[in-house]
Amino acid sequence: MNTLYLAADPVEAHLLRDYLAARGIEVALPDLHAWGGRGDLPVNLYPRLLLRDESQRPAALAALAEWERPVHDRDDWRCACGETSPTTFERCWACGNERPSP
């Protein structure tokens, strides 16, 4: 398994694991237990996300690019009911429908 991503900390590693899992992409988090010794070890050890199925690398990289894209760069979205909702809304403010997938 090759490294897909270096997370800033265990919290980000878990969030990314769940984010990718929601898209059908499985990753392993092998370095989480070493995080506690970071201050005492002479290494920079960040939690790694390892891709379990290398054929999913293009989809995983696309999902990570979306993850790293700033929220304010995203456009408002139009619901099927015709109303426009801000990019920060996951559901339509008028009817409650979920935001469509990109």
Biopython code that builds the backbone (N, CA, C, O; Angstrom):
import numpy as np
from Bio.PDB.StructureBuilder import StructureBuilder

atoms = [
    (1, "MET", "N", (0.848, -1.179, 0.000)),
    (1, "MET", "CA", (0.000, 0.000, 0.000)),
    (1, "MET", "C", (0.894, 1.243, 0.000)),
    (1, "MET", "O", (1.820, 1.362, 0.802)),
    (2, "ASN", "N", (0.595, 2.154, -0.908)),
    (2, "ASN", "CA", (1.332, 3.402, -0.987)),
    (2, "ASN", "C", (0.572, 4.510, -0.285)),
    (2, "ASN", "O", (-0.656, 4.493, -0.209)),
    (3, "THR", "N", (1.321, 5.472, 0.227)),
    (3, "THR", "CA", (0.712, 6.601, 0.921)),
    (3, "THR", "C", (-0.135, 7.420, -0.035)),
    (3, "THR", "O", (0.321, 7.807, -1.111)),
    (4, "LEU", "N", (-1.358, 7.676, 0.361)),
    (4, "LEU", "CA", (-2.269, 8.507, -0.413)),
    (4, "LEU", "C", (-2.223, 9.943, 0.083)),
    (4, "LEU", "O", (-2.284, 10.878, -0.715)),
    (5, "TYR", "N", (-2.114, 10.127, 1.412)),
    (5, "TYR", "CA", (-2.231, 11.464, 1.995)),
    (5, "TYR", "C", (-1.578, 11.478, 3.367)),
    (5, "TYR", "O", (-1.649, 10.495, 4.106)),
    (6, "LEU", "N", (-0.947, 12.585, 3.705)),
    (6, "LEU", "CA", (-0.441, 12.804, 5.056)),
    (6, "LEU", "C", (-1.374, 13.777, 5.755)),
    (6, "LEU", "O", (-1.490, 14.934, 5.351)),
    (7, "ALA", "N", (-2.027, 13.314, 6.787)),
    (7, "ALA", "CA", (-2.969, 14.160, 7.526)),
    (7, "ALA", "C", (-2.209, 15.023, 8.531)),
    (7, "ALA", "O", (-1.108, 14.673, 8.957)),
    (8, "ALA", "N", (-2.799, 16.135, 8.899)),
    (8, "ALA", "CA", (-2.183, 17.043, 9.862)),
    (8, "ALA", "C", (-2.162, 16.453, 11.270)),
    (8, "ALA", "O", (-1.245, 16.718, 12.047)),
    (9, "ASP", "N", (-3.184, 15.648, 11.595)),
    (9, "ASP", "CA", (-3.295, 15.063, 12.922)),
    (9, "ASP", "C", (-4.292, 13.907, 12.856)),
    (9, "ASP", "O", (-4.931, 13.709, 11.823)),
    (10, "PRO", "N", (-4.436, 13.147, 13.932)),
    (10, "PRO", "CA", (-5.361, 12.015, 13.918)),
    (10, "PRO", "C", (-6.815, 12.406, 13.638)),
    (10, "PRO", "O", (-7.557, 11.640, 13.024)),
    (11, "VAL", "N", (-7.215, 13.578, 14.081)),
    (11, "VAL", "CA", (-8.602, 14.006, 13.834)),
    (11, "VAL", "C", (-8.842, 14.155, 12.335)),
    (11, "VAL", "O", (-9.836, 13.652, 11.812)),
    (12, "GLU", "N", (-7.939, 14.841, 11.647)),
    (12, "GLU", "CA", (-8.097, 14.984, 10.199)),
    (12, "GLU", "C", (-8.029, 13.623, 9.506)),
    (12, "GLU", "O", (-8.755, 13.387, 8.541)),
    (13, "ALA", "N", (-7.177, 12.740, 9.980)),
    (13, "ALA", "CA", (-7.065, 11.405, 9.391)),
    (13, "ALA", "C", (-8.402, 10.661, 9.481)),
    (13, "ALA", "O", (-8.832, 10.036, 8.512)),
    (14, "HIS", "N", (-9.050, 10.728, 10.635)),
    (14, "HIS", "CA", (-10.342, 10.055, 10.797)),
    (14, "HIS", "C", (-11.424, 10.714, 9.939)),
    (14, "HIS", "O", (-12.247, 10.025, 9.336)),
    (15, "LEU", "N", (-11.421, 12.044, 9.884)),
    (15, "LEU", "CA", (-12.402, 12.736, 9.044)),
    (15, "LEU", "C", (-12.234, 12.352, 7.574)),
    (15, "LEU", "O", (-13.215, 12.098, 6.875)),
    (16, "LEU", "N", (-10.990, 12.312, 7.113)),
    (16, "LEU", "CA", (-10.735, 11.943, 5.722)),
    (16, "LEU", "C", (-11.088, 10.484, 5.450)),
    (16, "LEU", "O", (-11.613, 10.156, 4.385)),
    (17, "ARG", "N", (-10.800, 9.611, 6.413)),
    (17, "ARG", "CA", (-11.167, 8.201, 6.238)),
    (17, "ARG", "C", (-12.675, 8.067, 6.035)),
    (17, "ARG", "O", (-13.125, 7.335, 5.153)),
    (18, "ASP", "N", (-13.454, 8.775, 6.854)),
    (18, "ASP", "CA", (-14.905, 8.712, 6.732)),
    (18, "ASP", "C", (-15.392, 9.389, 5.456)),
    (18, "ASP", "O", (-16.329, 8.910, 4.817)),
    (19, "TYR", "N", (-14.763, 10.497, 5.084)),
    (19, "TYR", "CA", (-15.107, 11.217, 3.853)),
    (19, "TYR", "C", (-14.894, 10.321, 2.638)),
    (19, "TYR", "O", (-15.742, 10.260, 1.748)),
    (20, "LEU", "N", (-13.762, 9.631, 2.605)),
    (20, "LEU", "CA", (-13.475, 8.730, 1.487)),
    (20, "LEU", "C", (-14.366, 7.497, 1.530)),
    (20, "LEU", "O", (-14.809, 7.023, 0.484)),
    (21, "ALA", "N", (-14.634, 6.974, 2.712)),
    (21, "ALA", "CA", (-15.495, 5.790, 2.841)),
    (21, "ALA", "C", (-16.895, 6.084, 2.323)),
    (21, "ALA", "O", (-17.534, 5.206, 1.742)),
    (22, "ALA", "N", (-17.379, 7.304, 2.523)),
    (22, "ALA", "CA", (-18.699, 7.682, 2.015)),
    (22, "ALA", "C", (-18.727, 7.668, 0.495)),
    (22, "ALA", "O", (-19.798, 7.618, -0.110)),
    (23, "ARG", "N", (-17.554, 7.713, -0.121)),
    (23, "ARG", "CA", (-17.438, 7.668, -1.577)),
    (23, "ARG", "C", (-16.991, 6.294, -2.068)),
    (23, "ARG", "O", (-16.635, 6.128, -3.235)),
    (24, "GLY", "N", (-17.013, 5.310, -1.166)),
    (24, "GLY", "CA", (-16.675, 3.938, -1.532)),
    (24, "GLY", "C", (-15.185, 3.665, -1.626)),
    (24, "GLY", "O", (-14.774, 2.695, -2.263)),
    (25, "ILE", "N", (-14.369, 4.508, -0.999)),
    (25, "ILE", "CA", (-12.915, 4.374, -1.063)),
    (25, "ILE", "C", (-12.408, 4.010, 0.324)),
    (25, "ILE", "O", (-12.616, 4.752, 1.283)),
    (26, "GLU", "N", (-11.732, 2.848, 0.427)),
    (26, "GLU", "CA", (-11.232, 2.390, 1.724)),
    (26, "GLU", "C", (-9.765, 2.743, 1.887)),
    (26, "GLU", "O", (-8.955, 2.536, 0.984)),
    (27, "VAL", "N", (-9.437, 3.282, 3.063)),
    (27, "VAL", "CA", (-8.043, 3.578, 3.394)),
    (27, "VAL", "C", (-7.717, 2.986, 4.754)),
    (27, "VAL", "O", (-8.600, 2.743, 5.576)),
    (28, "ALA", "N", (-6.416, 2.758, 4.973)),
    (28, "ALA", "CA", (-5.919, 2.302, 6.273)),
    (28, "ALA", "C", (-5.212, 3.477, 6.943)),
    (28, "ALA", "O", (-4.662, 4.348, 6.270)),
    (29, "LEU", "N", (-5.232, 3.492, 8.278)),
    (29, "LEU", "CA", (-4.564, 4.531, 9.076)),
    (29, "LEU", "C", (-3.553, 3.852, 10.001)),
    (29, "LEU", "O", (-3.846, 3.643, 11.179)),
    (30, "PRO", "N", (-2.373, 3.507, 9.491)),
    (30, "PRO", "CA", (-1.445, 2.700, 10.301)),
    (30, "PRO", "C", (-0.647, 3.453, 11.356)),
    (30, "PRO", "O", (-0.133, 2.815, 12.276)),
    (31, "ASP", "N", (-0.515, 4.763, 11.275)),
    (31, "ASP", "CA", (0.417, 5.484, 12.138)),
    (31, "ASP", "C", (-0.219, 6.219, 13.311)),
    (31, "ASP", "O", (0.456, 7.009, 13.972)),
    (32, "LEU", "N", (-1.456, 5.990, 13.578)),
    (32, "LEU", "CA", (-2.137, 6.780, 14.600)),
    (32, "LEU", "C", (-1.553, 6.606, 15.999)),
    (32, "LEU", "O", (-1.521, 7.562, 16.774)),
    (33, "HIS", "N", (-1.097, 5.417, 16.331)),
    (33, "HIS", "CA", (-0.596, 5.174, 17.683)),
    (33, "HIS", "C", (0.744, 5.856, 17.940)),
    (33, "HIS", "O", (1.096, 6.100, 19.094)),
    (34, "ALA", "N", (1.486, 6.162, 16.897)),
    (34, "ALA", "CA", (2.778, 6.828, 17.053)),
    (34, "ALA", "C", (2.619, 8.321, 17.309)),
    (34, "ALA", "O", (3.572, 8.984, 17.719)),
    (35, "TRP", "N", (1.441, 8.849, 17.077)),
    (35, "TRP", "CA", (1.206, 10.290, 17.229)),
    (35, "TRP", "C", (1.532, 10.760, 18.648)),
    (35, "TRP", "O", (2.070, 11.854, 18.823)),
    (36, "GLY", "N", (1.226, 9.980, 19.629)),
    (36, "GLY", "CA", (1.445, 10.376, 21.015)),
    (36, "GLY", "C", (2.909, 10.564, 21.368)),
    (36, "GLY", "O", (3.220, 11.301, 22.304)),
    (37, "GLY", "N", (3.816, 9.921, 20.647)),
    (37, "GLY", "CA", (5.232, 10.049, 20.924)),
    (37, "GLY", "C", (5.936, 11.091, 20.081)),
    (37, "GLY", "O", (7.159, 11.216, 20.136)),
    (38, "ARG", "N", (5.182, 11.831, 19.312)),
    (38, "ARG", "CA", (5.794, 12.788, 18.389)),
    (38, "ARG", "C", (6.749, 13.761, 19.064)),
    (38, "ARG", "O", (7.812, 14.041, 18.510)),
    (39, "GLY", "N", (6.421, 14.273, 20.211)),
    (39, "GLY", "CA", (7.276, 15.253, 20.863)),
    (39, "GLY", "C", (8.591, 14.670, 21.339)),
    (39, "GLY", "O", (9.574, 15.397, 21.481)),
    (40, "ASP", "N", (8.626, 13.372, 21.587)),
    (40, "ASP", "CA", (9.825, 12.728, 22.110)),
    (40, "ASP", "C", (10.648, 12.031, 21.034)),
    (40, "ASP", "O", (11.802, 11.674, 21.269)),
    (41, "LEU", "N", (10.068, 11.837, 19.866)),
    (41, "LEU", "CA", (10.776, 11.137, 18.796)),
    (41, "LEU", "C", (11.454, 12.136, 17.861)),
    (41, "LEU", "O", (10.913, 13.214, 17.615)),
    (42, "PRO", "N", (12.624, 11.793, 17.339)),
    (42, "PRO", "CA", (13.331, 12.710, 16.442)),
    (42, "PRO", "C", (12.855, 12.594, 14.992)),
    (42, "PRO", "O", (13.668, 12.562, 14.068)),
    (43, "VAL", "N", (11.568, 12.532, 14.803)),
    (43, "VAL", "CA", (11.017, 12.408, 13.451)),
    (43, "VAL", "C", (9.749, 13.251, 13.339)),
    (43, "VAL", "O", (9.111, 13.585, 14.338)),
    (44, "ASN", "N", (9.412, 13.576, 12.131)),
    (44, "ASN", "CA", (8.114, 14.194, 11.858)),
    (44, "ASN", "C", (7.199, 13.068, 11.413)),
    (44, "ASN", "O", (7.327, 12.548, 10.304)),
    (45, "LEU", "N", (6.291, 12.704, 12.274)),
    (45, "LEU", "CA", (5.423, 11.579, 11.996)),
    (45, "LEU", "C", (3.988, 12.053, 11.907)),
    (45, "LEU", "O", (3.374, 12.389, 12.920)),
    (46, "TYR", "N", (3.462, 12.081, 10.719)),
    (46, "TYR", "CA", (2.081, 12.485, 10.495)),
    (46, "TYR", "C", (1.266, 11.253, 10.142)),
    (46, "TYR", "O", (1.792, 10.331, 9.519)),
    (47, "PRO", "N", (0.004, 11.213, 10.522)),
    (47, "PRO", "CA", (-0.835, 10.066, 10.177)),
    (47, "PRO", "C", (-0.954, 9.933, 8.655)),
    (47, "PRO", "O", (-1.277, 10.892, 7.954)),
    (48, "ARG", "N", (-0.687, 8.737, 8.174)),
    (48, "ARG", "CA", (-0.778, 8.457, 6.748)),
    (48, "ARG", "C", (-2.101, 7.781, 6.433)),
    (48, "ARG", "O", (-2.617, 6.991, 7.224)),
    (49, "LEU", "N", (-2.635, 8.101, 5.277)),
    (49, "LEU", "CA", (-3.776, 7.370, 4.741)),
    (49, "LEU", "C", (-3.235, 6.497, 3.627)),
    (49, "LEU", "O", (-2.669, 6.992, 2.653)),
    (50, "LEU", "N", (-3.415, 5.196, 3.779)),
    (50, "LEU", "CA", (-2.944, 4.247, 2.774)),
    (50, "LEU", "C", (-4.140, 3.689, 2.022)),
    (50, "LEU", "O", (-5.100, 3.210, 2.626)),
    (51, "LEU", "N", (-4.074, 3.755, 0.720)),
    (51, "LEU", "CA", (-5.152, 3.272, -0.134)),
    (51, "LEU", "C", (-5.134, 1.750, -0.164)),
    (51, "LEU", "O", (-4.099, 1.151, -0.456)),
    (52, "ARG", "N", (-6.256, 1.122, 0.133)),
    (52, "ARG", "CA", (-6.324, -0.343, 0.148)),
    (52, "ARG", "C", (-6.410, -0.921, -1.263)),
    (52, "ARG", "O", (-5.878, -2.003, -1.513)),
    (53, "ASP", "N", (-7.067, -0.225, -2.188)),
    (53, "ASP", "CA", (-7.225, -0.700, -3.567)),
    (53, "ASP", "C", (-6.627, 0.341, -4.501)),
    (53, "ASP", "O", (-7.214, 1.401, -4.716)),
    (54, "GLU", "N", (-5.471, 0.038, -5.049)),
    (54, "GLU", "CA", (-4.736, 0.991, -5.876)),
    (54, "GLU", "C", (-5.526, 1.429, -7.113)),
    (54, "GLU", "O", (-5.253, 2.496, -7.663)),
    (55, "SER", "N", (-6.484, 0.639, -7.554)),
    (55, "SER", "CA", (-7.296, 1.027, -8.719)),
    (55, "SER", "C", (-8.211, 2.208, -8.404)),
    (55, "SER", "O", (-8.751, 2.837, -9.315)),
    (56, "GLN", "N", (-8.387, 2.512, -7.117)),
    (56, "GLN", "CA", (-9.238, 3.640, -6.711)),
    (56, "GLN", "C", (-8.455, 4.949, -6.574)),
    (56, "GLN", "O", (-9.028, 5.965, -6.182)),
    (57, "ARG", "N", (-7.158, 4.939, -6.890)),
    (57, "ARG", "CA", (-6.330, 6.134, -6.713)),
    (57, "ARG", "C", (-6.882, 7.352, -7.451)),
    (57, "ARG", "O", (-6.951, 8.420, -6.843)),
    (58, "PRO", "N", (-7.285, 7.261, -8.736)),
    (58, "PRO", "CA", (-7.822, 8.462, -9.398)),
    (58, "PRO", "C", (-9.050, 9.040, -8.689)),
    (58, "PRO", "O", (-9.161, 10.256, -8.532)),
    (59, "ALA", "N", (-9.959, 8.180, -8.268)),
    (59, "ALA", "CA", (-11.160, 8.645, -7.556)),
    (59, "ALA", "C", (-10.783, 9.241, -6.204)),
    (59, "ALA", "O", (-11.357, 10.245, -5.784)),
    (60, "ALA", "N", (-9.820, 8.625, -5.524)),
    (60, "ALA", "CA", (-9.386, 9.125, -4.219)),
    (60, "ALA", "C", (-8.717, 10.490, -4.359)),
    (60, "ALA", "O", (-8.963, 11.383, -3.547)),
    (61, "LEU", "N", (-7.884, 10.661, -5.370)),
    (61, "LEU", "CA", (-7.221, 11.954, -5.576)),
    (61, "LEU", "C", (-8.229, 13.037, -5.927)),
    (61, "LEU", "O", (-8.087, 14.180, -5.494)),
    (62, "ALA", "N", (-9.241, 12.690, -6.705)),
    (62, "ALA", "CA", (-10.287, 13.660, -7.036)),
    (62, "ALA", "C", (-11.061, 14.059, -5.780)),
    (62, "ALA", "O", (-11.368, 15.236, -5.592)),
    (63, "ALA", "N", (-11.377, 13.095, -4.926)),
    (63, "ALA", "CA", (-12.094, 13.386, -3.690)),
    (63, "ALA", "C", (-11.242, 14.247, -2.762)),
    (63, "ALA", "O", (-11.762, 15.159, -2.119)),
    (64, "LEU", "N", (-9.941, 13.973, -2.682)),
    (64, "LEU", "CA", (-9.058, 14.772, -1.836)),
    (64, "LEU", "C", (-8.908, 16.193, -2.373)),
    (64, "LEU", "O", (-8.799, 17.140, -1.594)),
    (65, "ALA", "N", (-8.901, 16.348, -3.684)),
    (65, "ALA", "CA", (-8.840, 17.696, -4.270)),
    (65, "ALA", "C", (-10.082, 18.489, -3.887)),
    (65, "ALA", "O", (-9.999, 19.684, -3.603)),
    (66, "GLU", "N", (-11.234, 17.822, -3.879)),
    (66, "GLU", "CA", (-12.473, 18.484, -3.468)),
    (66, "GLU", "C", (-12.426, 18.825, -1.981)),
    (66, "GLU", "O", (-12.889, 19.890, -1.572)),
    (67, "TRP", "N", (-11.868, 17.924, -1.171)),
    (67, "TRP", "CA", (-11.730, 18.141, 0.272)),
    (67, "TRP", "C", (-10.884, 19.384, 0.550)),
    (67, "TRP", "O", (-11.207, 20.178, 1.434)),
    (68, "GLU", "N", (-9.808, 19.546, -0.206)),
    (68, "GLU", "CA", (-8.887, 20.651, 0.031)),
    (68, "GLU", "C", (-9.342, 21.966, -0.594)),
    (68, "GLU", "O", (-8.795, 23.023, -0.280)),
    (69, "ARG", "N", (-10.325, 21.908, -1.462)),
    (69, "ARG", "CA", (-10.815, 23.121, -2.113)),
    (69, "ARG", "C", (-11.545, 23.989, -1.093)),
    (69, "ARG", "O", (-12.450, 23.507, -0.411)),
    (70, "PRO", "N", (-11.167, 25.262, -0.980)),
    (70, "PRO", "CA", (-11.828, 26.132, -0.001)),
    (70, "PRO", "C", (-13.327, 26.248, -0.257)),
    (70, "PRO", "O", (-13.770, 26.322, -1.403)),
    (71, "VAL", "N", (-14.093, 26.261, 0.815)),
    (71, "VAL", "CA", (-15.551, 26.331, 0.707)),
    (71, "VAL", "C", (-15.985, 27.597, -0.012)),
    (71, "VAL", "O", (-16.938, 27.567, -0.791)),
    (72, "HIS", "N", (-15.303, 28.708, 0.236)),
    (72, "HIS", "CA", (-15.736, 29.958, -0.379)),
    (72, "HIS", "C", (-15.497, 29.985, -1.882)),
    (72, "HIS", "O", (-16.007, 30.874, -2.565)),
    (73, "ASP", "N", (-14.724, 29.020, -2.422)),
    (73, "ASP", "CA", (-14.520, 28.938, -3.867)),
    (73, "ASP", "C", (-15.658, 28.209, -4.567)),
    (73, "ASP", "O", (-15.754, 28.241, -5.794)),
    (74, "ARG", "N", (-16.494, 27.573, -3.820)),
    (74, "ARG", "CA", (-17.594, 26.812, -4.413)),
    (74, "ARG", "C", (-18.760, 27.746, -4.692)),
    (74, "ARG", "O", (-18.972, 28.740, -3.997)),
    (75, "ASP", "N", (-19.498, 27.400, -5.715)),
    (75, "ASP", "CA", (-20.627, 28.235, -6.112)),
    (75, "ASP", "C", (-21.874, 27.887, -5.314)),
    (75, "ASP", "O", (-22.002, 26.786, -4.777)),
    (76, "ASP", "N", (-22.793, 28.850, -5.247)),
    (76, "ASP", "CA", (-24.118, 28.546, -4.721)),
    (76, "ASP", "C", (-24.728, 27.474, -5.619)),
    (76, "ASP", "O", (-24.316, 27.312, -6.768)),
    (77, "TRP", "N", (-25.694, 26.754, -5.101)),
    (77, "TRP", "CA", (-26.279, 25.676, -5.890)),
    (77, "TRP", "C", (-27.785, 25.841, -5.997)),
    (77, "TRP", "O", (-28.436, 26.389, -5.107)),
    (78, "ARG", "N", (-28.320, 25.354, -7.103)),
    (78, "ARG", "CA", (-29.751, 25.456, -7.374)),
    (78, "ARG", "C", (-30.418, 24.113, -7.110)),
    (78, "ARG", "O", (-29.990, 23.072, -7.608)),
    (79, "CYS", "N", (-31.471, 24.170, -6.318)),
    (79, "CYS", "CA", (-32.239, 22.979, -5.961)),
    (79, "CYS", "C", (-33.238, 22.650, -7.080)),
    (79, "CYS", "O", (-33.542, 23.495, -7.923)),
    (80, "ALA", "N", (-33.731, 21.432, -7.072)),
    (80, "ALA", "CA", (-34.750, 21.020, -8.043)),
    (80, "ALA", "C", (-36.029, 21.837, -7.895)),
    (80, "ALA", "O", (-36.810, 21.949, -8.840)),
    (81, "CYS", "N", (-36.246, 22.412, -6.701)),
    (81, "CYS", "CA", (-37.446, 23.228, -6.482)),
    (81, "CYS", "C", (-37.301, 24.623, -7.093)),
    (81, "CYS", "O", (-38.259, 25.393, -7.133)),
    (82, "GLY", "N", (-36.083, 24.941, -7.569)),
    (82, "GLY", "CA", (-35.867, 26.222, -8.226)),
    (82, "GLY", "C", (-35.181, 27.272, -7.370)),
    (82, "GLY", "O", (-34.772, 28.312, -7.886)),
    (83, "GLU", "N", (-35.047, 27.025, -6.077)),
    (83, "GLU", "CA", (-34.416, 27.992, -5.181)),
    (83, "GLU", "C", (-32.897, 27.824, -5.180)),
    (83, "GLU", "O", (-32.384, 26.722, -5.375)),
    (84, "THR", "N", (-32.200, 28.910, -4.961)),
    (84, "THR", "CA", (-30.745, 28.889, -4.861)),
    (84, "THR", "C", (-30.359, 28.938, -3.384)),
    (84, "THR", "O", (-30.882, 29.740, -2.610)),
    (85, "SER", "N", (-29.427, 28.056, -3.018)),
    (85, "SER", "CA", (-28.936, 27.995, -1.642)),
    (85, "SER", "C", (-27.449, 28.287, -1.618)),
    (85, "SER", "O", (-26.748, 27.992, -2.587)),
    (86, "PRO", "N", (-26.953, 28.861, -0.532)),
    (86, "PRO", "CA", (-25.515, 29.128, -0.410)),
    (86, "PRO", "C", (-24.714, 27.832, -0.399)),
    (86, "PRO", "O", (-25.224, 26.770, -0.043)),
    (87, "THR", "N", (-23.477, 27.940, -0.789)),
    (87, "THR", "CA", (-22.607, 26.768, -0.856)),
    (87, "THR", "C", (-22.443, 26.077, 0.489)),
    (87, "THR", "O", (-22.179, 24.876, 0.528)),
    (88, "THR", "N", (-22.591, 26.796, 1.578)),
    (88, "THR", "CA", (-22.414, 26.207, 2.903)),
    (88, "THR", "C", (-23.612, 25.366, 3.345)),
    (88, "THR", "O", (-23.524, 24.650, 4.342)),
    (89, "PHE", "N", (-24.719, 25.442, 2.622)),
    (89, "PHE", "CA", (-25.913, 24.667, 2.974)),
    (89, "PHE", "C", (-25.837, 23.279, 2.352)),
    (89, "PHE", "O", (-25.550, 23.141, 1.163)),
    (90, "GLU", "N", (-26.089, 22.266, 3.146)),
    (90, "GLU", "CA", (-26.151, 20.888, 2.653)),
    (90, "GLU", "C", (-27.560, 20.543, 2.170)),
    (90, "GLU", "O", (-27.747, 19.607, 1.394)),
    (91, "ARG", "N", (-28.547, 21.310, 2.640)),
    (91, "ARG", "CA", (-29.945, 21.098, 2.249)),
    (91, "ARG", "C", (-30.519, 22.417, 1.766)),
    (91, "ARG", "O", (-30.077, 23.489, 2.177)),
    (92, "CYS", "N", (-31.501, 22.326, 0.896)),
    (92, "CYS", "CA", (-32.164, 23.515, 0.374)),
    (92, "CYS", "C", (-32.857, 24.248, 1.523)),
    (92, "CYS", "O", (-33.529, 23.631, 2.350)),
    (93, "TRP", "N", (-32.687, 25.548, 1.561)),
    (93, "TRP", "CA", (-33.294, 26.329, 2.638)),
    (93, "TRP", "C", (-34.814, 26.367, 2.504)),
    (93, "TRP", "O", (-35.511, 26.569, 3.498)),
    (94, "ALA", "N", (-35.344, 26.176, 1.280)),
    (94, "ALA", "CA", (-36.785, 26.303, 1.052)),
    (94, "ALA", "C", (-37.540, 24.993, 1.236)),
    (94, "ALA", "O", (-38.598, 24.965, 1.866)),
    (95, "CYS", "N", (-36.995, 23.900, 0.684)),
    (95, "CYS", "CA", (-37.768, 22.653, 0.712)),
    (95, "CYS", "C", (-37.097, 21.534, 1.499)),
    (95, "CYS", "O", (-37.740, 20.529, 1.802)),
    (96, "GLY", "N", (-35.816, 21.686, 1.836)),
    (96, "GLY", "CA", (-35.127, 20.673, 2.620)),
    (96, "GLY", "C", (-34.489, 19.561, 1.827)),
    (96, "GLY", "O", (-33.918, 18.645, 2.419)),
    (97, "ASN", "N", (-34.561, 19.601, 0.497)),
    (97, "ASN", "CA", (-33.889, 18.574, -0.317)),
    (97, "ASN", "C", (-32.396, 18.672, -0.132)),
    (97, "ASN", "O", (-31.863, 19.759, 0.090)),
    (98, "GLU", "N", (-31.696, 17.512, -0.225)),
    (98, "GLU", "CA", (-30.241, 17.493, -0.129)),
    (98, "GLU", "C", (-29.618, 18.097, -1.363)),
    (98, "GLU", "O", (-30.178, 18.022, -2.457)),
    (99, "ARG", "N", (-28.445, 18.703, -1.182)),
    (99, "ARG", "CA", (-27.708, 19.266, -2.312)),
    (99, "ARG", "C", (-27.336, 18.129, -3.266)),
    (99, "ARG", "O", (-26.877, 17.079, -2.818)),
    (100, "PRO", "N", (-27.525, 18.321, -4.567)),
    (100, "PRO", "CA", (-27.165, 17.272, -5.521)),
    (100, "PRO", "C", (-25.655, 17.073, -5.548)),
    (100, "PRO", "O", (-24.894, 18.007, -5.298)),
    (101, "SER", "N", (-25.232, 15.868, -5.849)),
    (101, "SER", "CA", (-23.795, 15.575, -5.981)),
    (101, "SER", "C", (-23.243, 16.289, -7.194)),
    (101, "SER", "O", (-23.948, 16.474, -8.187)),
    (102, "PRO", "N", (-21.971, 16.696, -7.119)),
    (102, "PRO", "CA", (-21.371, 17.387, -8.269)),
    (102, "PRO", "C", (-21.221, 16.516, -9.480)),
    (102, "PRO", "O", (-20.732, 16.974, -10.513)),
]
sb = StructureBuilder()
sb.init_structure("model")
sb.init_model(0)
sb.init_chain("A")
sb.init_seg("    ")
for serial, (resi, resn, name, xyz) in enumerate(atoms, 1):
    if name == "N":
        sb.init_residue(resn, " ", resi, " ")
    sb.init_atom(name, np.array(xyz, "f"), 0.0, 1.0, " ", f" {name:<3s}", serial, name[0])
structure = sb.get_structure()
